[in-house]
Amino acid sequence: MTNCHGLKMIAADGKRRLTDIATAEQLFRIIQSIPAPKAEPFKRWPAQVGRERIEEIFDPEQTIDRAMQAYLRKGYSEGWIHQRLLSIRIRNDLTVEWQSCGVERGREFAILTDEITWPWSGMFPRQHKNLKGLKRRASGTT
């Protein structure tokens, strides 16, 4: 039995119709339960991703390599990718240092993120989120 819920979505005819929805995890469970041979490629993909994730746990450097490959596939330049990965590392180092000095998450962390993000993206995180139509993360971080 699936745990799908209804959500009213706009149909092709412009009317709102009740539509079954599911989380990504629920969709993977549904795919795994399909006995048809044509579903096999879809079943193999989560298994492959799971294997890769386990490999990354044992060798975290693979996470970085896969991130770089994903950015390259999306068309980002190697220079941009290296600057992005460096900014993540620097921000992590700085946030650890700030936390050890007693700084709490909030406005100061947002300022830090702004200063680190501007050089590689040419915009502040809030501008980027607005451009991409992104919402604030549930954890309350910027």
Contacts in CASP RR format, 6 or more apart in sequence:
PFRMAT RR
TARGET T0000
AUTHOR 0000-0000-0000
METHOD contacts of the structure
MODEL  1
MTNCHGLKMIAADGKRRLTDIATAEQLFRIIQSIPAPKAEPFKRWPAQVG
RERIEEIFDPEQTIDRAMQAYLRKGYSEGWIHQRLLSIRIRNDLTVEWQS
CGVERGREFAILTDEITWPWSGMFPRQHKNLKGLKRRASGTT
2 22 0 8 1.000
2 26 0 8 1.000
2 29 0 8 1.000
2 30 0 8 1.000
3 22 0 8 1.000
3 26 0 8 1.000
4 20 0 8 1.000
4 21 0 8 1.000
4 22 0 8 1.000
4 26 0 8 1.000
5 20 0 8 1.000
5 21 0 8 1.000
5 22 0 8 1.000
6 18 0 8 1.000
6 19 0 8 1.000
6 20 0 8 1.000
6 21 0 8 1.000
7 18 0 8 1.000
7 19 0 8 1.000
7 21 0 8 1.000
8 16 0 8 1.000
8 17 0 8 1.000
8 18 0 8 1.000
8 19 0 8 1.000
9 16 0 8 1.000
9 17 0 8 1.000
9 19 0 8 1.000
10 16 0 8 1.000
10 17 0 8 1.000
11 17 0 8 1.000
22 30 0 8 1.000
28 46 0 8 1.000
31 39 0 8 1.000
31 42 0 8 1.000
31 43 0 8 1.000
31 46 0 8 1.000
32 43 0 8 1.000
32 46 0 8 1.000
34 42 0 8 1.000
34 43 0 8 1.000
52 62 0 8 1.000
52 66 0 8 1.000
55 62 0 8 1.000
56 62 0 8 1.000
56 63 0 8 1.000
56 66 0 8 1.000
64 85 0 8 1.000
67 85 0 8 1.000
68 81 0 8 1.000
68 85 0 8 1.000
71 80 0 8 1.000
71 81 0 8 1.000
71 84 0 8 1.000
72 78 0 8 1.000
72 81 0 8 1.000
76 84 0 8 1.000
80 120 0 8 1.000
83 119 0 8 1.000
83 120 0 8 1.000
84 120 0 8 1.000
87 116 0 8 1.000
87 117 0 8 1.000
87 119 0 8 1.000
87 120 0 8 1.000
90 116 0 8 1.000
91 112 0 8 1.000
91 113 0 8 1.000
91 116 0 8 1.000
94 112 0 8 1.000
94 116 0 8 1.000
95 109 0 8 1.000
95 112 0 8 1.000
98 108 0 8 1.000
98 109 0 8 1.000
98 112 0 8 1.000
103 109 0 8 1.000
105 141 0 8 1.000
106 142 0 8 1.000
109 141 0 8 1.000
109 142 0 8 1.000
110 125 0 8 1.000
110 142 0 8 1.000
113 125 0 8 1.000
113 142 0 8 1.000
114 124 0 8 1.000
114 125 0 8 1.000
117 123 0 8 1.000
117 124 0 8 1.000
117 125 0 8 1.000
117 128 0 8 1.000
118 124 0 8 1.000
121 128 0 8 1.000
123 131 0 8 1.000
125 142 0 8 1.000
126 142 0 8 1.000
128 134 0 8 1.000
129 135 0 8 1.000
129 136 0 8 1.000
136 142 0 8 1.000
END
